[in-house]
Amino acid sequence: MSLQLIGLIVGGILPALFYGVSSVFAKSSANLGMSVGGHLVFIGIAISITGAVFNILLPGTIPSAAAIAASAMQGVFWGLGTGCVVLGIIKYQAPLAKLVPLYNMNTLITVGLALVIFAEWRDVNPARLLVGAALVIAGGIVVSGA
C-alpha cells in the first residue's frame, strides 16, 4: 500500500467516520437539553484532551506564531460551524439527516480555497473537478430534500 493511499485512509476515510458519528452525538446532546455554548465548551474540553493524547503519541514542535494562529483560526471557524449546526437543531428543529448533506458541501469551499491559496489548481483535472462539484451539490440538494 502506498503512503498516499494510507494518507487518504487516515486523513479521509477515518475522519469521515469520526465526523459522521460526532454529528449523532451533537443531536443527542441537543435532545438532552444542552445549550449551544455548553455544547461547544464540552467539545473544547474533549478536543483538548484528544490533542494532549496526540501530542504524547506523536510529539512535535510548535514552529511559529503563524502556525499557532492558523490552528486557532481553524478552531474558531470549526466552532462557529458546529455552533450553527447545533443552533439549527435546537432552535429551529432542523433534522440532522437534512442538515448534514448541506453542511458537508463545505468540501466545495475547501476545494476552492485550496485551489487558489495553495495553488493546487496545477494538480487537478478541471473537468473531473467540475463534475464532482456538480455531483456534491446535486447530492446535497437531493438528500436534504428527502
N, CA, C and O atoms as a DFTB+ gen file, in Angstrom:
584 C
 N C O
     1  1       0.841      -1.169       0.000
     2  2       0.000       0.000       0.000
     3  2       0.898       1.247       0.000
     4  3       1.842       1.343       0.784
     5  1       0.588       2.197      -0.889
     6  2       1.420       3.398      -0.987
     7  2       1.162       4.336       0.197
     8  3       0.122       4.263       0.850
     9  1       2.129       5.213       0.454
    10  2       1.973       6.203       1.522
    11  2       0.782       7.115       1.252
    12  3       0.059       7.486       2.177
    13  1       0.574       7.480      -0.023
    14  2      -0.548       8.357      -0.351
    15  2      -1.878       7.662      -0.067
    16  3      -2.805       8.299       0.434
    17  1      -1.990       6.373      -0.375
    18  2      -3.218       5.630      -0.091
    19  2      -3.459       5.553       1.412
    20  3      -4.586       5.737       1.870
    21  1      -2.415       5.285       2.173
    22  2      -2.540       5.272       3.637
    23  2      -2.975       6.648       4.125
    24  3      -3.816       6.755       5.017
    25  1      -2.406       7.700       3.543
    26  2      -2.788       9.061       3.895
    27  2      -4.251       9.344       3.606
    28  3      -4.914      10.030       4.384
    29  1      -4.766       8.824       2.493
    30  2      -6.175       9.014       2.159
    31  2      -7.088       8.265       3.130
    32  3      -8.175       8.739       3.460
    33  1      -6.645       7.110       3.577
    34  2      -7.433       6.352       4.559
    35  2      -7.413       7.066       5.905
    36  3      -8.461       7.306       6.505
    37  1      -6.202       7.406       6.380
    38  2      -6.058       8.051       7.690
    39  2      -6.662       9.461       7.684
    40  3      -7.334       9.852       8.639
    41  1      -6.425      10.213       6.622
    42  2      -6.872      11.595       6.578
    43  2      -8.220      11.810       5.920
    44  3      -8.748      12.921       5.965
    45  1      -8.795      10.781       5.306
    46  2     -10.076      10.925       4.606
    47  2     -11.169      10.003       5.116
    48  3     -12.228      10.467       5.539
    49  1     -10.920       8.705       5.077
    50  2     -11.942       7.723       5.475
    51  2     -12.206       7.776       6.978
    52  3     -13.358       7.855       7.405
    53  1     -11.136       7.732       7.782
    54  2     -11.332       7.768       9.245
    55  2     -12.022       9.060       9.700
    56  3     -12.955       8.990      10.499
    57  1     -11.594      10.243       9.218
    58  2     -12.324      11.453       9.620
    59  2     -13.790      11.426       9.190
    60  3     -14.653      11.903       9.926
    61  1     -14.083      10.877       8.016
    62  2     -15.487      10.786       7.591
    63  2     -16.291       9.973       8.607
    64  3     -17.408      10.346       8.966
    65  1     -15.720       8.873       9.061
    66  2     -16.403       8.055      10.075
    67  2     -16.540       8.822      11.390
    68  3     -17.616       8.851      11.987
    69  1     -15.448       9.440      11.836
    70  2     -15.474      10.160      13.113
    71  2     -16.430      11.351      13.062
    72  3     -17.203      11.561      13.997
    73  1     -16.386      12.137      11.974
    74  2     -17.289      13.281      11.863
    75  2     -18.745      12.821      11.788
    76  3     -19.632      13.445      12.370
    77  1     -18.980      11.732      11.070
    78  2     -20.346      11.209      10.967
    79  2     -20.903      10.798      12.320
    80  3     -22.040      11.131      12.654
    81  1     -20.113      10.084      13.093
    82  2     -20.555       9.667      14.430
    83  2     -20.683      10.882      15.342
    84  3     -21.598      10.943      16.163
    85  1     -19.769      11.859      15.207
    86  2     -19.827      13.036      16.083
    87  2     -21.119      13.814      15.894
    88  3     -21.641      14.381      16.853
    89  1     -21.640      13.850      14.683
    90  2     -22.902      14.557      14.441
    91  2     -24.069      13.908      15.176
    92  3     -24.987      14.593      15.627
    93  1     -24.027      12.596      15.293
    94  2     -25.080      11.896      16.047
    95  2     -25.029      12.318      17.516
    96  3     -26.068      12.487      18.154
    97  1     -23.817      12.487      18.047
    98  2     -23.691      12.946      19.434
    99  2     -24.139      14.399      19.582
   100  3     -24.653      14.775      20.635
   101  1     -23.955      15.221      18.549
   102  2     -24.447      16.607      18.599
   103  2     -25.958      16.614      18.732
   104  3     -26.509      17.364      19.537
   105  1     -26.627      15.788      17.951
   106  2     -28.099      15.708      18.017
   107  2     -28.523      15.143      19.367
   108  3     -29.483      15.630      19.963
   109  1     -27.832      14.135      19.854
   110  2     -28.153      13.552      21.162
   111  2     -28.004      14.587      22.263
   112  3     -28.854      14.680      23.148
   113  1     -26.933      15.362      22.215
   114  2     -26.693      16.408      23.208
   115  2     -27.824      17.438      23.172
   116  3     -28.339      17.846      24.212
   117  1     -28.197      17.847      21.972
   118  2     -29.291      18.816      21.830
   119  2     -30.596      18.249      22.368
   120  3     -31.344      18.944      23.055
   121  1     -30.866      16.995      22.058
   122  2     -32.104      16.356      22.546
   123  2     -32.130      16.243      24.066
   124  3     -33.199      16.190      24.674
   125  1     -30.947      16.207      24.673
   126  2     -30.860      16.091      26.130
   127  2     -30.829      17.457      26.816
   128  3     -30.648      17.540      28.031
   129  1     -31.006      18.532      26.036
   130  2     -31.143      19.856      26.615
   131  2     -29.892      20.696      26.712
   132  3     -29.913      21.740      27.363
   133  1     -28.805      20.283      26.093
   134  2     -27.560      21.050      26.164
   135  2     -27.707      22.344      25.370
   136  3     -28.291      22.349      24.287
   137  1     -27.177      23.437      25.909
   138  2     -27.175      24.713      25.195
   139  2     -26.069      24.708      24.144
   140  3     -25.163      23.875      24.186
   141  1     -26.152      25.648      23.199
   142  2     -25.127      25.751      22.168
   143  2     -23.769      26.048      22.806
   144  3     -22.776      25.391      22.493
   145  1     -23.732      27.033      23.695
   146  2     -22.472      27.390      24.348
   147  2     -21.906      26.247      25.173
   148  3     -20.710      25.964      25.106
   149  1     -22.750      25.592      25.943
   150  2     -22.304      24.450      26.743
   151  2     -21.771      23.335      25.865
   152  3     -20.762      22.702      26.176
   153  1     -22.466      23.107      24.764
   154  2     -22.042      22.085      23.813
   155  2     -20.613      22.369      23.340
   156  3     -19.768      21.474      23.314
   157  1     -20.359      23.626      22.968
   158  2     -19.031      23.990      22.467
   159  2     -17.965      23.921      23.561
   160  3     -16.826      23.540      23.291
   161  1     -18.326      24.286      24.789
   162  2     -17.369      24.210      25.898
   163  2     -16.922      22.765      26.120
   164  3     -15.728      22.494      26.248
   165  1     -17.883      21.841      26.167
   166  2     -17.516      20.451      26.433
   167  2     -16.823      19.810      25.239
   168  3     -15.986      18.924      25.415
   169  1     -17.157      20.244      24.029
   170  2     -16.407      19.793      22.858
   171  2     -14.963      20.277      22.984
   172  3     -14.027      19.525      22.714
   173  1     -14.784      21.540      23.397
   174  2     -13.440      22.098      23.553
   175  2     -12.606      21.322      24.553
   176  3     -11.419      21.085      24.332
   177  1     -13.227      20.928      25.646
   178  2     -12.513      20.129      26.650
   179  2     -12.093      18.787      26.043
   180  3     -10.954      18.346      26.202
   181  1     -13.035      18.150      25.345
   182  2     -12.733      16.849      24.741
   183  2     -11.655      16.971      23.670
   184  3     -10.784      16.107      23.560
   185  1     -11.711      18.036      22.885
   186  2     -10.685      18.245      21.858
   187  2      -9.328      18.480      22.510
   188  3      -8.315      17.979      22.023
   189  1      -9.295      19.229      23.597
   190  2      -8.025      19.479      24.299
   191  2      -7.419      18.181      24.817
   192  3      -6.211      17.971      24.710
   193  1      -8.241      17.325      25.369
   194  2      -7.752      16.028      25.861
   195  2      -7.243      15.189      24.683
   196  3      -6.184      14.567      24.767
   197  1      -8.010      15.180      23.586
   198  2      -7.592      14.438      22.397
   199  2      -6.270      14.985      21.868
   200  3      -5.396      14.214      21.470
   201  1      -6.117      16.311      21.860
   202  2      -4.866      16.935      21.429
   203  2      -3.704      16.535      22.308
   204  3      -2.607      16.282      21.811
   205  1      -3.929      16.475      23.615
   206  2      -2.864      16.064      24.537
   207  2      -2.429      14.629      24.257
   208  3      -1.237      14.322      24.283
   209  1      -3.394      13.751      23.989
   210  2      -3.070      12.355      23.681
   211  2      -2.265      12.278      22.383
   212  3      -1.254      11.578      22.317
   213  1      -2.717      13.003      21.345
   214  2      -1.961      13.025      20.086
   215  2      -0.546      13.555      20.308
   216  3       0.414      13.023      19.750
   217  1      -0.417      14.594      21.118
   218  2       0.894      15.182      21.367
   219  2       1.819      14.217      22.111
   220  3       3.031      14.221      21.895
   221  1       1.245      13.394      22.986
   222  2       2.046      12.384      23.692
   223  2       2.469      11.276      22.728
   224  3       3.622      10.845      22.732
   225  1       1.519      10.819      21.895
   226  2       1.801       9.713      20.983
   227  2       2.638      10.137      19.778
   228  3       3.465       9.370      19.286
   229  1       2.417      11.358      19.312
   230  2       3.123      11.872      18.130
   231  2       3.704      13.245      18.450
   232  3       3.239      14.250      17.912
   233  1       4.716      13.304      19.320
   234  2       5.234      14.611      19.743
   235  2       5.805      15.402      18.574
   236  3       6.377      14.851      17.633
   237  1       5.630      16.694      18.671
   238  2       6.154      17.585      17.639
   239  2       6.403      18.947      18.235
   240  3       6.152      19.182      19.417
   241  1       6.894      19.833      17.413
   242  2       7.183      21.175      17.872
   243  2       6.101      22.136      17.406
   244  3       5.333      21.833      16.493
   245  1       6.051      23.286      18.039
   246  2       5.200      24.375      17.587
   247  2       6.137      25.330      16.862
   248  3       6.920      26.032      17.503
   249  1       6.068      25.365      15.529
   250  2       7.098      26.047      14.758
   251  2       7.072      27.569      14.793
   252  3       8.122      28.202      14.681
   253  1       5.887      28.175      14.948
   254  2       5.845      29.632      14.863
   255  2       4.525      30.177      15.371
   256  3       3.559      29.439      15.565
   257  1       4.504      31.480      15.581
   258  2       3.260      32.159      15.958
   259  2       2.237      32.051      14.831
   260  3       1.037      31.955      15.086
   261  1       2.710      32.066      13.593
   262  2       1.797      31.935      12.452
   263  2       1.111      30.562      12.458
   264  3      -0.070      30.457      12.128
   265  1       1.844      29.524      12.830
   266  2       1.254      28.180      12.908
   267  2       0.208      28.127      14.019
   268  3      -0.849      27.518      13.856
   269  1       0.507      28.764      15.140
   270  2      -0.447      28.821      16.252
   271  2      -1.705      29.571      15.807
   272  3      -2.821      29.124      16.069
   273  1      -1.524      30.701      15.141
   274  2      -2.663      31.493      14.672
   275  2      -3.520      30.704      13.678
   276  3      -4.748      30.757      13.743
   277  1      -2.882      29.976      12.764
   278  2      -3.629      29.183      11.789
   279  2      -4.433      28.085      12.485
   280  3      -5.589      27.850      12.133
   281  1      -3.837      27.415      13.465
   282  2      -4.564      26.385      14.221
   283  2      -5.729      26.996      14.987
   284  3      -6.827      26.440      15.015
   285  1      -5.482      28.140      15.607
   286  2      -6.543      28.816      16.363
   287  2      -7.679      29.241      15.446
   288  3      -8.848      29.119      15.814
   289  1      -7.354      29.739      14.259
   290  2      -8.405      30.154      13.325
   291  2      -9.215      28.962      12.843
   292  3     -10.423      29.076      12.632
   293  1      -8.564      27.823      12.669
   294  2      -9.331      26.625      12.318
   295  2     -10.333      26.338      13.423
   296  3     -11.492      26.025      13.151
   297  1      -9.886      26.444      14.677
   298  2     -10.778      26.214      15.803
   299  2     -11.933      27.193      15.853
   300  3     -13.066      26.809      16.146
   301  1     -11.652      28.463      15.566
   302  2     -12.715      29.478      15.561
   303  2     -13.763      29.144      14.505
   304  3     -14.958      29.128      14.801
   305  1     -13.325      28.881      13.283
   306  2     -14.286      28.596      12.221
   307  2     -15.006      27.272      12.434
   308  3     -16.196      27.159      12.142
   309  1     -14.292      26.268      12.941
   310  2     -14.937      24.985      13.250
   311  2     -15.976      25.189      14.349
   312  3     -17.080      24.652      14.262
   313  1     -15.638      25.954      15.374
   314  2     -16.574      26.238      16.458
   315  2     -17.804      26.989      15.969
   316  3     -18.926      26.680      16.369
   317  1     -17.590      27.980      15.101
   318  2     -18.728      28.707      14.543
   319  2     -19.637      27.769      13.744
   320  3     -20.860      27.816      13.879
   321  1     -19.038      26.926      12.922
   322  2     -19.838      25.975      12.138
   323  2     -20.591      25.006      13.017
   324  3     -21.782      24.775      12.811
   325  1     -19.908      24.434      14.000
   326  2     -20.543      23.475      14.898
   327  2     -21.634      24.145      15.724
   328  3     -22.699      23.568      15.942
   329  1     -21.367      25.362      16.180
   330  2     -22.385      26.108      16.919
   331  2     -23.619      26.350      16.077
   332  3     -24.740      26.233      16.572
   333  1     -23.431      26.683      14.820
   334  2     -24.573      26.903      13.929
   335  2     -25.361      25.613      13.687
   336  3     -26.590      25.638      13.627
   337  1     -24.661      24.495      13.549
   338  2     -25.353      23.207      13.371
   339  2     -26.242      22.922      14.580
   340  3     -27.418      22.587      14.433
   341  1     -25.669      23.059      15.772
   342  2     -26.430      22.775      16.993
   343  2     -27.570      23.781      17.167
   344  3     -28.658      23.412      17.610
   345  1     -27.330      25.032      16.824
   346  2     -28.383      26.041      16.881
   347  2     -29.532      25.672      15.939
   348  3     -30.704      25.798      16.296
   349  1     -29.187      25.219      14.746
   350  2     -30.210      24.771      13.798
   351  2     -31.032      23.616      14.339
   352  3     -32.239      23.542      14.110
   353  1     -30.375      22.715      15.056
   354  2     -31.067      21.561      15.646
   355  2     -31.941      22.004      16.815
   356  3     -33.114      21.641      16.893
   357  1     -31.356      22.800      17.734
   358  2     -32.064      23.175      18.962
   359  2     -33.183      24.181      18.696
   360  3     -34.340      23.929      19.032
   361  1     -32.840      25.306      18.100
   362  2     -33.796      26.404      17.974
   363  2     -34.766      26.225      16.811
   364  3     -35.939      26.584      16.917
   365  1     -34.287      25.682      15.723
   366  2     -35.104      25.621      14.517
   367  2     -35.589      24.219      14.169
   368  3     -36.236      24.014      13.142
   369  1     -35.269      23.247      15.040
   370  2     -35.755      21.874      14.876
   371  2     -35.386      21.257      13.522
   372  3     -36.123      20.417      13.005
   373  1     -34.258      21.669      12.950
   374  2     -33.825      21.111      11.670
   375  2     -33.388      19.669      11.880
   376  3     -32.624      19.388      12.803
   377  1     -33.855      18.757      11.047
   378  2     -33.442      17.359      11.197
   379  2     -31.981      17.159      10.784
   380  3     -31.535      17.677       9.760
   381  1     -31.266      16.417      11.582
   382  2     -29.844      16.149      11.331
   383  2     -29.638      15.534       9.952
   384  3     -28.691      15.887       9.248
   385  1     -30.513      14.622       9.567
   386  2     -30.365      13.935       8.283
   387  2     -30.464      14.901       7.099
   388  3     -29.975      14.594       6.012
   389  1     -31.089      16.058       7.298
   390  2     -31.164      17.052       6.230
   391  2     -30.067      18.113       6.363
   392  3     -29.658      18.712       5.368
   393  1     -29.599      18.340       7.571
   394  2     -28.517      19.316       7.778
   395  2     -27.183      18.798       7.251
   396  3     -26.451      19.525       6.579
   397  1     -26.876      17.563       7.551
   398  2     -25.551      17.013       7.237
   399  2     -25.195      17.134       5.753
   400  3     -24.090      17.577       5.441
   401  1     -26.080      16.761       4.831
   402  2     -25.672      16.897       3.426
   403  2     -25.458      18.353       3.010
   404  3     -24.673      18.629       2.103
   405  1     -26.148      19.279       3.664
   406  2     -25.952      20.691       3.336
   407  2     -24.618      21.201       3.876
   408  3     -23.842      21.809       3.137
   409  1     -24.344      20.957       5.166
   410  2     -23.096      21.498       5.697
   411  2     -21.877      20.733       5.208
   412  3     -20.760      21.244       5.295
   413  1     -22.060      19.542       4.703
   414  2     -20.909      18.827       4.142
   415  2     -20.567      19.284       2.736
   416  3     -19.610      18.793       2.137
   417  1     -21.344      20.221       2.206
   418  2     -20.930      20.861       0.963
   419  2     -19.763      21.805       1.223
   420  3     -19.252      22.452       0.308
   421  1     -19.346      21.874       2.500
   422  2     -18.155      22.655       2.852
   423  2     -16.937      22.178       2.069
   424  3     -15.971      22.922       1.896
   425  1     -16.987      20.944       1.601
   426  2     -15.869      20.431       0.817
   427  2     -15.615      21.304      -0.407
   428  3     -14.469      21.491      -0.815
   429  1     -16.680      21.836      -0.987
   430  2     -16.518      22.682      -2.166
   431  2     -15.813      23.992      -1.823
   432  3     -15.019      24.506      -2.611
   433  1     -16.107      24.520      -0.648
   434  2     -15.440      25.745      -0.199
   435  2     -13.962      25.460       0.036
   436  3     -13.098      26.229      -0.383
   437  1     -13.679      24.345       0.712
   438  2     -12.288      23.971       0.970
   439  2     -11.535      23.728      -0.333
   440  3     -10.400      24.177      -0.492
   441  1     -12.159      23.025      -1.256
   442  2     -11.508      22.758      -2.541
   443  2     -11.211      24.073      -3.260
   444  3     -10.100      24.275      -3.751
   445  1     -12.186      24.954      -3.320
   446  2     -11.976      26.232      -3.987
   447  2     -10.853      27.038      -3.358
   448  3     -10.005      27.585      -4.062
   449  1     -10.847      27.112      -2.036
   450  2      -9.789      27.856      -1.347
   451  2      -8.417      27.206      -1.543
   452  3      -7.422      27.900      -1.751
   453  1      -8.367      25.869      -1.475
   454  2      -7.088      25.168      -1.662
   455  2      -6.554      25.351      -3.082
   456  3      -5.345      25.457      -3.290
   457  1      -7.461      25.387      -4.053
   458  2      -7.027      25.604      -5.435
   459  2      -6.330      26.949      -5.582
   460  3      -5.336      27.066      -6.298
   461  1      -6.856      27.962      -4.902
   462  2      -6.304      29.312      -5.028
   463  2      -5.140      29.541      -4.060
   464  3      -4.048      29.921      -4.485
   465  1      -5.365      29.313      -2.766
   466  2      -4.372      29.650      -1.747
   467  2      -3.108      28.800      -1.866
   468  3      -1.995      29.317      -1.765
   469  1      -3.280      27.507      -2.077
   470  2      -2.129      26.603      -2.129
   471  2      -1.733      26.226      -3.557
   472  3      -0.893      25.349      -3.758
   473  1      -2.332      26.884      -4.540
   474  2      -2.042      26.649      -5.965
   475  2      -2.232      25.185      -6.362
   476  3      -1.506      24.667      -7.211
   477  1      -3.204      24.527      -5.748
   478  2      -3.457      23.133      -6.079
   479  2      -4.160      22.975      -7.426
   480  3      -4.343      21.855      -7.902
   481  1      -4.555      24.090      -8.039
   482  2      -5.166      24.045      -9.353
   483  2      -4.231      23.404     -10.371
   484  3      -4.682      22.879     -11.389
   485  1      -2.924      23.446     -10.096
   486  2      -1.937      22.856     -11.007
   487  2      -2.029      21.338     -11.058
   488  3      -1.598      20.716     -12.029
   489  1      -2.597      20.736     -10.001
   490  2      -2.584      19.281      -9.881
   491  2      -3.945      18.632     -10.068
   492  3      -4.114      17.460      -9.731
   493  1      -4.920      19.362     -10.596
   494  2      -6.257      18.786     -10.737
   495  2      -6.684      18.735     -12.195
   496  3      -6.183      19.472     -13.045
   497  1      -7.614      17.851     -12.446
   498  2      -8.252      17.763     -13.750
   499  2      -9.524      18.611     -13.660
   500  3     -10.456      18.228     -12.953
   501  1      -9.587      19.737     -14.347
   502  2     -10.721      20.656     -14.198
   503  2     -12.073      20.021     -14.540
   504  3     -13.074      20.296     -13.877
   505  1     -12.103      19.178     -15.567
   506  2     -13.372      18.550     -15.951
   507  2     -13.880      17.642     -14.829
   508  3     -15.058      17.692     -14.475
   509  1     -13.010      16.826     -14.280
   510  2     -13.411      15.947     -13.181
   511  2     -13.814      16.756     -11.950
   512  3     -14.761      16.404     -11.247
   513  1     -13.088      17.841     -11.701
   514  2     -13.408      18.707     -10.567
   515  2     -14.809      19.288     -10.709
   516  3     -15.573      19.296      -9.744
   517  1     -15.154      19.767     -11.885
   518  2     -16.481      20.345     -12.108
   519  2     -17.583      19.290     -12.016
   520  3     -18.641      19.547     -11.443
   521  1     -17.341      18.118     -12.572
   522  2     -18.334      17.040     -12.482
   523  2     -18.523      16.626     -11.019
   524  3     -19.652      16.456     -10.558
   525  1     -17.427      16.467     -10.303
   526  2     -17.511      16.102      -8.888
   527  2     -18.241      17.150      -8.077
   528  3     -19.071      16.814      -7.233
   529  1     -17.941      18.430      -8.323
   530  2     -18.616      19.512      -7.603
   531  2     -20.113      19.499      -7.898
   532  3     -20.927      19.681      -6.994
   533  1     -20.474      19.284      -9.154
   534  2     -21.893      19.223      -9.517
   535  2     -22.587      18.052      -8.806
   536  3     -23.727      18.178      -8.360
   537  1     -21.898      16.929      -8.709
   538  2     -22.477      15.761      -8.029
   539  2     -22.643      16.033      -6.525
   540  3     -23.644      15.638      -5.928
   541  1     -21.662      16.707      -5.920
   542  2     -21.773      17.043      -4.494
   543  2     -22.977      17.944      -4.267
   544  3     -23.760      17.711      -3.346
   545  1     -23.133      18.965      -5.091
   546  2     -24.259      19.877      -4.961
   547  2     -25.577      19.160      -5.183
   548  3     -26.519      19.325      -4.408
   549  1     -25.644      18.362      -6.244
   550  2     -26.880      17.621      -6.525
   551  2     -27.203      16.649      -5.397
   552  3     -28.358      16.534      -4.985
   553  1     -26.191      15.951      -4.899
   554  2     -26.415      15.019      -3.795
   555  2     -26.911      15.723      -2.550
   556  3     -27.833      15.245      -1.889
   557  1     -26.305      16.858      -2.225
   558  2     -26.729      17.632      -1.048
   559  2     -28.172      18.082      -1.170
   560  3     -28.935      18.000      -0.208
   561  1     -28.547      18.557      -2.344
   562  2     -29.923      19.025      -2.567
   563  2     -30.906      17.859      -2.496
   564  3     -31.955      17.962      -1.861
   565  1     -30.564      16.760      -3.146
   566  2     -31.468      15.603      -3.154
   567  2     -31.661      15.038      -1.751
   568  3     -32.792      14.803      -1.326
   569  1     -30.555      14.818      -1.027
   570  2     -30.652      14.213       0.307
   571  2     -31.338      15.152       1.293
   572  3     -32.163      14.710       2.093
   573  1     -31.008      16.449       1.247
   574  2     -31.617      17.379       2.198
   575  2     -33.107      17.594       1.903
   576  3     -33.865      17.998       2.785
   577  1     -33.518      17.326       0.675
   578  2     -34.930      17.456       0.324
   579  2     -35.730      16.187       0.507
   580  3     -36.937      16.174       0.265
   581  1     -35.079      15.125       0.928
   582  2     -35.760      13.816       1.061
   583  2     -36.796      13.841       2.175
   584  3     -37.458      12.834       2.425
